[in-house]
Amino acid sequence: MPIETLVTIGVFAPLVGAAIAGLFGRRIGDVASQTVTTGLLLVSCAIAWTVFYNHTWGHMEAFTVRLLPFINIGDFQSAWSIRIDALSAVMLVVVTTVSALVHIYSWGYMAEDPDRPRFFAYLSLFTFAMLALVTAADFMQLFFGWEGVGLASYLLIGFWYKKDTASAAAIKAFVVNRVGDFGFALGIMTVFWMFGTIEFAELFPMIADKAGTTWSFLGRDWSALDLAGALLFVGAMGKSAQFLLHTWLPDAMEGPTPVSALIHAATMVTAGVYMVCLLSPIYEYAPIASQIIAVTGAVTAMFAATVGLAQNDIKRVIAYSTCSQLGYMFFAAGVGAYQGAMFHLFTHAFFKALLFLGAGSVIHGMHHEQDMRKMGGLMKYLPITYAVMTIGTIAITGLGIPGVGGFAGFYSKDSIIESAFASAASGHSPVAYFAFIVGLMAAGLTAYYSWRLIIMTFHGKPHWNHEGGDHHAHADDGHHHGPFTPHESPPVMLAPLIVLSIGAIFAGWYFAPEFIGHHEAEFWRGAIFVASDNHVLHDSHDVPTWVKWAPLVLTLIGSLVAVWVYGLREGMARRMADRGGPLHAFLYNKWYFDELYQATFVRGAKALGDLFWKIGDVKIIDGLGPNGIAWLSQRVGGRLSRLQSGYVYHYAFVMLLGVAGLIAFAISLAS
């Protein structure tokens, strides 16, 4: 079968599964719905790995499959296409692999849920939208996929819609992403205004010639490419939960845990990173926009890492670590190391999906408990979950010895930090040194909160075992469900964890030469554009020795502090938290962003809405319009109704007056 046909099947297979489960799920049943959606996802995953293999080792050339016209309005031409190059091949593997494993895992995790066909339909719809996004050949299809994953995430986060918190979290995610998407749409309009096309193949060769184009506004000339790049990045900020537009990400934990893994590991939140790397031809000629990306990414990495220190919900800690790791990816792209950003995206998919699904295994074994303060001592009850989550923790902290090796995160995270230093040393990016310092500090904080999670959950005294008896479980509905003992998850949930742990161990070592090493030029083959003066990735291999060892030193410091505070001095952290203090409150309340946005944007929007509703609509429009006319008609009708007395002599008198009036009028005309 031709590779073009295979790719088309791979992209649309999840959509077919979503349609079958969504439309006929109640009729065919739970097992059939799960089997169809999971089976088609596995087909899509197998095709994705075939494409990736042919690209990486079979030297397959990039190609585009045009399927059908999409939008044709004057010069605005868009066709539904499937573009396959190095970037899309990587993303196909990441998206379909994680999604397929999440489908399999959900067989066990959602076994007792009565709405499984709907859940699996939403999962497959999400995957199709993401595949449409990463294979887009123009901005219009990219925007379609962009909005598609936004819709699917809304459905998945609010899957348990009867919970008020889940519905609120879904609405919050949808609204915050619409803010970012508004900037994204303006960026697409700016690109079309400059180049007259939205097709990548036509657009990218034209960018160098338009590098000096300016836009006059407020008496000043602005770089049009910087403007377009900045606006497009606003969309990425919303989708990838960067600083200021990050508030939806932790609340997305209200969805089922497999949803958290799917959204946070490899799909929706990485769409922004993928988009920036895809548009490297724009950002290489937009230095101000690139600096904005680098600073925003660095601030996000530090912000999320500090907030993760004080969270107690096991899923929220991992969610903030996602936010922080995305910051690493963005500042890598901002300083010119797009290959490093994509490599970290690739490795991050394995260990972040592993951590989220591992957290789901803990929650499953603890009968829906998510507060780490009510855990502890689970190592002997959940040995496999403990082992794989430890692997994921080693991977995300980037533990490894320079020159020797380590787990996946060691290769990709250290490459980003070294690239930031190289960019600063060469003068390529004025903000690269800031990103380098922040990247080192965030590495230490990541180690601290990651090992804090492991120790609070699996080590120490069992805080679920009060007074030596069995803890009493409380489900999401808050009802008491009797005593229980923590238990390991079923094999259908553990198998995906083992597969992901293999990737968390070996993906960095195996793929580093292809993504960022000696074979990187052959691997990317122009899918990532690097200007002639950008030697950041090459220079990152020759940074001073202290730069290579600095991340390991800070990671060890963070790890040892976590072991001392939560392991050797058990109870010390709890006493510190109970005492509170401004710093703990600041971090526990996530820098008070939710409160700030509530006081300004939410209440401000409500006040503005009340103004237009109660004053503009009710009093002015309705008062002078429908209600006013109705009131006047009622008053006039009431007065006139008094003339209808029902007495014959009253009517005769009125008729006499009428006749007299007519006679008087006739006489006046005759004279």
C-alpha positions in Angstrom: 0.0 0.0 0.0 1.4 3.5 -0.9 2.7 5.4 2.1 0.4 8.3 1.2 -2.6 6.0 1.6 -1.3 4.6 4.8 -0.8 8.1 6.3 -4.3 9.1 5.3 -5.7 6.1 7.1 -3.6 6.8 10.1 -4.9 10.3 10.4 -8.6 9.5 10.0 -8.8 6.2 11.8 -9.4 7.9 15.2 -12.2 10.0 13.7 -13.9 6.8 12.5 -13.5 5.3 16.0 -14.9 8.5 17.6 -17.9 8.5 15.3 -18.7 4.8 15.9 -18.4 5.1 19.7 -20.1 8.4 19.9 -23.1 7.7 17.6 -23.7 4.0 18.3 -22.0 3.4 21.6 -25.2 2.8 23.5 -26.4 0.3 20.9 -23.1 -1.7 20.5 -22.2 -1.6 24.2 -19.2 -0.6 26.3 -16.8 -3.4 25.3 -17.4 -2.9 21.6 -16.9 0.8 21.8 -13.7 0.4 23.7 -12.5 -2.2 21.3 -13.2 -0.2 18.1 -11.6 3.0 19.4 -8.6 1.3 20.9 -8.1 -0.9 17.8 -8.2 2.0 15.4 -5.8 4.0 17.6 -3.4 1.1 17.5 -3.7 1.0 13.7 -2.9 4.7 13.7 0.0 4.2 16.1 1.5 1.4 13.9 1.3 3.6 10.8 2.9 6.5 12.7 5.9 4.4 13.7 6.1 3.1 10.1 6.3 6.7 8.9 8.9 7.6 11.6 11.0 4.6 10.8 11.0 5.3 7.1 11.9 8.9 7.7 14.7 8.2 10.2 16.3 5.1 8.8 14.7 4.7 5.4 15.6 8.3 4.2 12.0 8.9 3.1 11.6 12.4 1.6 9.0 14.9 2.8 5.7 14.9 0.9 2.2 16.4 1.0 -1.1 14.6 0.3 -3.8 16.9 -1.0 -7.2 15.5 -0.1 -9.9 18.0 -1.0 -10.5 21.8 -1.1 -11.2 23.4 2.3 -11.8 27.2 1.9 -11.5 29.2 -1.3 -12.3 32.9 -1.0 -10.5 35.1 -3.5 -6.8 34.9 -2.7 -7.4 33.0 0.5 -7.0 29.4 -0.6 -6.9 26.4 1.7 -6.9 22.7 0.9 -7.3 19.8 3.4 -3.8 18.2 3.2 -1.5 15.9 5.1 2.0 17.1 5.3 4.7 14.6 6.3 8.2 15.8 7.2 10.5 15.3 10.2 8.4 17.5 12.5 5.1 15.9 11.7 6.7 12.4 11.8 7.9 13.0 15.3 4.6 14.4 16.4 2.6 11.5 14.8 4.6 9.0 16.9 4.3 11.1 20.1 0.6 11.7 19.8 -0.5 8.2 18.7 1.8 6.3 21.1 0.6 8.2 24.2 -3.0 8.2 23.0 -3.0 4.4 22.3 -1.5 3.7 25.7 -4.0 6.0 27.4 -6.8 4.1 25.6 -5.5 0.8 26.9 -5.0 2.2 30.4 -8.5 3.5 30.4 -9.9 0.0 30.0 -9.0 -0.5 33.7 -9.2 3.0 35.1 -12.7 3.7 33.7 -14.0 0.1 34.1 -16.8 1.2 36.5 -17.8 4.3 34.7 -21.3 4.0 33.0 -20.4 6.4 30.2 -17.4 4.6 28.7 -18.5 4.9 25.0 -18.7 8.7 25.4 -15.3 8.8 27.1 -13.6 6.7 24.4 -15.3 8.7 21.7 -13.9 11.9 23.2 -10.4 10.5 23.5 -10.4 9.5 19.8 -11.9 12.8 18.7 -9.1 14.6 20.6 -6.5 12.4 18.9 -7.9 13.1 15.5 -7.9 16.8 16.1 -4.3 16.7 17.2 -3.3 14.6 14.1 -5.0 17.2 11.9 -3.0 19.9 13.6 0.4 18.3 13.3 -0.1 17.3 9.6 -1.5 20.6 8.5 0.0 22.1 5.4 -1.4 25.6 5.9 -2.6 27.9 8.7 -6.2 27.2 8.1 -6.0 23.4 8.8 -3.6 24.2 11.7 -6.3 26.5 13.2 -8.9 23.8 12.6 -6.9 21.3 14.6 -6.0 24.0 17.1 -9.7 24.6 17.8 -10.5 20.9 17.6 -8.2 20.0 20.5 -9.7 22.9 22.4 -13.2 21.5 21.9 -12.2 18.0 22.8 -10.3 19.1 25.9 -13.4 21.0 27.0 -15.4 17.8 26.6 -12.8 15.6 28.4 -12.1 18.0 31.3 -15.8 18.3 31.9 -16.5 14.6 31.3 -17.9 14.3 34.8 -20.2 17.2 34.1 -22.4 16.6 37.2 -19.5 17.8 39.3 -19.6 21.6 39.6 -15.8 21.8 39.8 -15.4 19.7 36.6 -17.8 21.9 34.7 -16.1 25.1 36.0 -12.7 23.7 35.0 -13.8 22.9 31.5 -15.3 26.4 31.0 -12.1 28.0 32.4 -9.9 26.0 30.0 -12.2 26.9 27.1 -12.3 30.6 27.9 -8.6 31.0 28.6 -7.7 29.2 25.4 -10.1 31.5 23.5 -8.0 34.5 24.7 -4.9 32.9 23.3 -6.7 31.9 20.1 -7.7 35.5 19.5 -4.0 36.4 19.3 -3.4 33.4 17.1 -6.1 34.4 14.6 -4.7 37.9 14.5 -1.2 36.4 13.8 -2.6 34.4 10.9 -4.3 37.5 9.5 -1.0 39.4 9.7 0.8 36.6 7.9 -1.8 36.6 5.1 -1.6 40.4 4.9 2.2 40.3 4.5 2.5 37.3 2.1 -0.9 36.8 0.5 -0.8 33.1 1.3 -1.3 30.8 4.3 0.3 27.7 2.8 3.6 26.8 4.4 5.3 25.6 1.3 4.6 29.0 -0.4 5.1 31.1 2.7 8.5 29.9 4.1 10.6 30.7 1.0 9.3 34.3 0.9 10.1 35.2 4.5 13.7 36.2 4.1 12.8 38.7 1.4 10.1 40.3 3.7 12.3 40.5 6.8 12.5 44.3 6.7 8.7 44.9 6.2 7.3 47.3 8.7 3.8 48.3 9.8 3.1 51.9 10.8 1.0 52.4 13.9 0.8 55.2 16.4 3.4 57.2 14.5 6.0 54.4 14.7 7.2 51.7 12.4 6.9 48.2 13.8 8.6 45.0 12.4 5.8 43.1 10.7 7.5 39.7 11.2 8.0 40.4 14.9 4.3 41.4 15.2 3.2 38.3 13.4 5.5 36.1 15.5 4.4 37.7 18.8 0.7 37.3 17.9 1.1 33.7 16.9 3.0 33.0 20.2 0.0 34.4 22.1 -1.9 31.4 20.8 0.9 29.1 21.9 0.8 30.7 25.4 -2.8 29.8 25.8 -2.6 26.3 24.4 0.7 25.4 26.2 -0.3 27.2 29.4 2.5 29.7 29.6 2.8 32.4 32.2 -0.3 34.7 32.4 -2.4 32.2 30.4 -1.5 29.2 32.6 -4.4 29.2 35.1 -6.5 26.6 33.2 -3.9 23.8 33.4 -4.0 22.8 37.0 -7.8 23.0 37.1 -7.8 20.5 34.1 -7.1 17.9 36.8 -10.8 17.7 37.4 -11.1 15.4 34.4 -10.3 11.6 34.7 -6.6 10.9 35.1 -6.2 9.4 31.6 -7.3 12.8 30.3 -4.6 14.5 32.3 -2.0 12.2 30.8 -3.3 12.8 27.3 -3.5 16.6 27.6 -0.4 17.2 29.6 2.0 14.6 28.2 2.1 14.8 24.4 -0.8 16.4 22.8 -2.7 19.7 23.5 -0.1 21.4 25.7 2.8 20.6 23.3 0.9 22.0 20.3 2.3 25.5 21.0 5.9 24.2 21.1 5.4 22.3 17.8 3.9 25.4 16.2 6.9 27.6 17.2 9.4 25.1 15.8 7.3 24.6 12.7 7.4 28.4 12.2 11.1 28.6 12.8 11.5 30.4 9.4 9.5 33.3 10.8 11.2 33.4 14.2 14.7 33.3 12.8 13.9 36.7 11.2 11.9 38.0 14.2 14.4 38.5 17.0 12.1 40.5 19.3 9.4 37.8 19.1 12.0 35.2 19.8 13.2 37.1 22.9 9.6 37.3 24.1 9.3 33.5 23.7 12.6 33.0 25.6 11.7 35.3 28.5 8.1 33.9 28.8 9.3 30.3 28.7 12.0 31.0 31.4 9.6 32.8 33.7 7.0 30.0 33.2 9.7 27.4 34.1 10.5 29.2 37.3 7.0 30.2 38.3 5.5 26.7 37.9 8.5 25.1 39.7 8.0 27.3 42.7 4.3 26.6 42.8 4.9 22.9 42.6 6.8 23.0 45.8 3.7 23.7 47.9 0.9 21.6 46.3 -0.5 18.6 48.0 -2.7 17.1 45.3 -0.6 14.5 43.5 -2.0 15.4 40.1 -1.5 19.1 40.6 2.1 18.7 41.4 2.6 16.8 38.1 0.5 19.4 36.3 2.8 22.2 37.4 5.8 20.2 36.5 4.3 20.0 33.0 3.9 23.8 32.9 7.6 24.1 34.0 8.9 21.7 31.4 7.0 23.5 28.7 8.8 26.6 29.8 12.1 24.8 29.1 10.9 23.9 25.6 9.8 27.5 24.8 13.0 29.2 26.0 15.0 26.6 24.0 13.1 27.7 20.9 13.4 31.3 21.9 17.2 31.1 22.0 17.4 29.3 18.7 17.7 25.7 19.7 14.5 24.4 18.1 15.9 20.9 17.8 16.5 20.8 21.6 12.9 22.0 22.1 11.5 19.2 20.0 13.8 16.6 21.6 12.6 17.6 25.1 9.0 17.5 23.8 9.7 13.9 22.6 11.3 12.6 25.8 8.9 14.5 28.0 6.0 12.6 26.4 7.3 9.4 27.8 8.1 10.3 31.4 5.2 12.8 31.9 2.6 10.3 30.6 4.3 7.7 32.9 4.0 10.0 35.9 0.4 10.9 35.2 -0.7 7.4 34.6 1.3 6.3 37.6 -0.5 8.9 39.7 -3.8 7.5 38.4 -2.6 4.0 39.5 -2.0 5.5 43.0 -5.4 7.2 43.0 -7.0 3.9 41.9 -5.3 2.0 44.6 -6.2 4.6 47.2 -9.9 4.6 46.2 -9.9 8.1 44.7 -7.7 9.8 47.3 -5.4 12.4 45.7 -4.0 14.3 48.7 -0.4 13.2 49.3 -0.7 14.1 53.0 -3.1 11.2 53.3 -0.8 8.7 51.7 2.6 7.4 52.7 4.0 3.9 53.0 2.5 2.7 49.7 5.7 1.2 48.4 4.9 -2.3 49.7 1.3 -2.1 48.5 1.9 -0.7 45.0 5.4 -2.0 44.2 5.1 -1.8 40.4 3.6 1.6 40.5 6.3 2.7 42.8 9.0 1.4 40.5 7.7 3.0 37.4 7.0 6.3 39.1 10.6 6.3 40.4 11.8 5.8 36.9 9.7 8.7 35.7 11.0 10.9 38.5 14.6 10.1 37.7 13.8 11.0 34.1 12.1 14.3 34.7 14.7 15.5 37.1 17.4 14.8 34.5 19.7 12.7 36.7 22.7 11.6 34.7 26.5 11.9 34.6 27.9 14.1 31.8 30.0 12.0 29.4 28.4 8.8 30.8 24.6 9.1 30.4 21.3 9.0 32.2 17.6 8.6 31.6 15.7 10.5 28.9 15.3 13.8 30.6 19.0 14.1 31.2 19.8 14.3 27.5 17.0 16.7 26.5 17.0 19.0 29.5 20.8 19.4 29.7 20.8 20.1 26.0 18.4 23.0 26.5 20.4 24.5 29.4 23.7 24.1 27.4 22.1 25.7 24.4 20.9 28.7 26.4 24.5 29.2 27.6 25.9 28.8 24.1 23.4 31.3 22.8 24.4 33.8 25.5 28.1 33.3 24.9 27.8 33.8 21.2 25.6 36.8 21.5 22.8 35.2 19.5 20.1 36.1 22.0 20.3 38.9 24.5 18.1 37.1 26.9 19.7 33.7 26.7 21.8 34.2 29.9 18.7 34.9 31.9 17.1 31.7 30.5 20.3 29.8 31.4 20.2 30.9 35.0 16.5 30.3 35.4 16.9 26.9 33.7 19.5 25.9 36.3 17.4 27.1 39.3 14.3 25.4 37.9 16.3 22.1 37.6 17.0 22.2 41.4 13.4 23.0 42.2 12.1 20.2 39.9 14.3 17.7 41.7 12.9 18.9 45.1 9.2 18.7 44.3 9.5 15.5 42.3 11.2 13.6 45.1 8.9 15.2 47.6 6.0 13.5 45.7 7.7 10.1 45.7 8.6 10.3 49.4 5.2 11.6 50.6 3.4 9.0 48.5 5.4 5.9 48.9 7.7 6.3 51.9 7.4 7.1 55.6 4.5 6.3 57.8 1.1 5.4 56.2 -1.1 8.4 56.9 -4.1 6.6 55.5 -3.7 4.0 58.3 -5.1 6.1 61.2 -4.8 4.6 64.7 -3.5 1.3 63.2 -6.7 0.4 61.5 -7.8 0.5 57.9 -8.4 3.9 56.3 -12.0 4.6 55.3 -12.4 5.5 51.6 -14.3 8.5 50.4 -15.3 8.6 46.7 -15.8 11.7 44.7 -19.4 12.0 45.9 -18.1 12.4 49.4 -19.9 9.3 50.8 -18.3 6.9 53.2 -17.5 3.6 51.6 -16.0 1.6 54.4 -12.5 0.4 55.1 -9.9 -0.6 52.5 -6.3 -1.6 52.0 -4.3 0.0 49.1 -4.0 -2.3 46.2 -2.0 -2.5 43.0 -3.7 -1.7 39.7 -4.8 -4.4 37.2 -2.5 -5.6 34.4 -4.3 -3.6 31.8 -3.3 -0.4 33.7 0.3 -1.5 34.5 1.2 -2.6 31.0 1.2 0.9 29.6 3.2 2.1 32.6 5.9 -0.5 31.8 6.0 0.5 28.1 6.3 4.2 29.0 9.1 3.4 31.6 11.1 1.8 28.8 10.8 5.1 26.8 11.7 7.1 29.9 14.9 5.2 30.3 16.1 4.8 26.8 14.5 7.4 24.5 17.1 10.1 25.3 20.1 7.9 24.9 18.9 6.3 21.7 17.5 9.3 19.9 19.9 12.0 21.0 22.2 11.6 18.0 19.3 11.9 15.7 17.6 14.9 17.3 20.5 17.0 18.6 23.7 15.1 17.8 25.9 14.4 14.8 23.0 13.2 12.7 20.6 16.1 13.4 20.9 17.8 10.0 20.2 14.6 8.2 17.3 13.9 10.6 15.5 17.2 10.3 16.3 17.8 6.6 15.1 21.3 6.5 11.9 20.8 8.5 13.4 23.2 11.1 15.0 26.3 9.5 18.1 27.7 11.1 19.6 30.9 9.8 23.3 31.1 8.8 24.2 33.0 11.9 22.5 30.5 14.3 25.2 28.1 15.6 23.5 27.6 19.0 23.0 23.8 18.8 26.5 23.2 17.4 28.1 25.5 20.1 26.1 23.8 22.9 28.3 20.7 22.4 31.4 22.7 23.3 30.3 24.6 26.4 32.7 24.8 29.4 32.8 21.7 31.7 31.2 23.6 34.6 28.1 24.3 32.5 27.7 20.5 31.8 28.0 19.6 35.5 25.9 22.5 36.9 22.5 20.9 36.2 23.6 17.7 37.9 24.9 19.6 41.0 21.7 21.5 41.4 19.6 18.4 40.8 21.4 16.5 43.5 21.1 19.5 45.9 17.3 19.6 45.3 17.0 15.8 45.7 19.0 15.7 48.9 17.1 18.6 50.5 13.8 16.8 49.6 15.1 13.5 51.2 16.2 15.4 54.3 13.0 17.4 54.8 10.5 14.6 53.9 12.4 11.4 54.5 14.9 11.9 57.3 13.0 14.6 59.2 9.5 13.2 58.6 6.8 15.6 59.9 9.1 18.7 59.6 7.5 19.9 56.4 4.0 19.3 57.8 4.8 21.5 60.8 6.3 24.2 58.6 3.1 24.2 56.4 0.9 24.3 59.5 2.7 27.4 60.7 2.0 28.9 57.3 3.7 32.2 56.6 3.6 34.6 53.7 5.9 32.6 51.5 4.1 29.3 51.9 0.7 31.1 51.4 2.1 32.8 48.3 3.2 29.5 46.7 0.3 27.4 48.0 -2.1 29.9 46.4 -0.2 29.8 43.1 1.1 33.4 43.3 -2.6 34.5 43.8 -3.2 34.5 40.0 -6.7 33.0 40.4 -7.6 35.6 42.9 -6.1 38.4 40.8 -8.0 37.3 37.7 -11.2 36.8 39.7 -10.9 40.4 41.1 -10.1 42.0 37.8 -11.2 40.1 34.7 -14.0 38.0 36.1 -15.6 40.6 38.3 -14.8 43.3 35.8 -16.5 41.4 33.0 -19.4 40.7 35.3 -19.7 44.4 36.2 -19.5 45.4 32.5 -22.1 42.8 31.7 -24.4 44.1 34.4 -23.9 47.6 33.1 -25.0 46.6 29.6 -27.7 44.4 30.9 -29.3 46.3 33.7 -28.7 49.8 32.4 -28.2 49.5 28.7 -30.7 46.7 27.9 -33.3 46.8 30.7 -33.6 50.5 31.4 -32.6 52.1 28.1 -33.4 49.7 25.3 -36.3 47.9 26.9 -37.4 51.0 28.9 -37.6 53.2 25.8 -38.4 50.5 23.4 -40.7 47.5 23.9 -41.5 48.1 27.6 -41.9 51.8 27.1 -44.3 51.4 24.1 -46.2 48.7 26.0 -46.5 51.0 29.0 -47.7 53.9 26.9 -50.2 51.7 25.0 -51.5 50.4 28.3 -52.0 53.9 29.7 -53.7 55.2 26.5 -55.9 52.1 26.2 -56.9 52.5 29.9 -58.0 56.1 29.4 -59.8 55.3 26.1 -61.6 52.3 27.7 -63.4 54.7 30.0 -65.3 56.0 27.0 -66.9 52.6 26.6 -69.7 53.1 29.3 -72.3 50.8 27.8 -75.2 53.4 28.1 -77.1 54.0 24.8 -77.7 57.7 25.6 -74.0 58.2 25.9 -73.4 56.7 22.4 -76.4 58.8 21.0 -74.9 61.9 22.4 -71.5 61.2 20.8 -73.2 60.5 17.5 -75.0 63.8 17.7 -71.8 65.6 18.4 -70.3 63.8 15.3 -73.2 64.8 13.1 -73.0 68.4 14.3 -69.3 68.5 13.5 -69.9 67.2 10.0 -72.6 69.8 9.4 -70.3 72.6 10.6 -67.5 71.3 8.4 -69.8 71.2 5.3 -71.1 74.8 6.0 -67.5 76.0 6.3 -66.6 74.5 2.9 -69.8 76.0 1.2 -69.0 79.5 2.5 
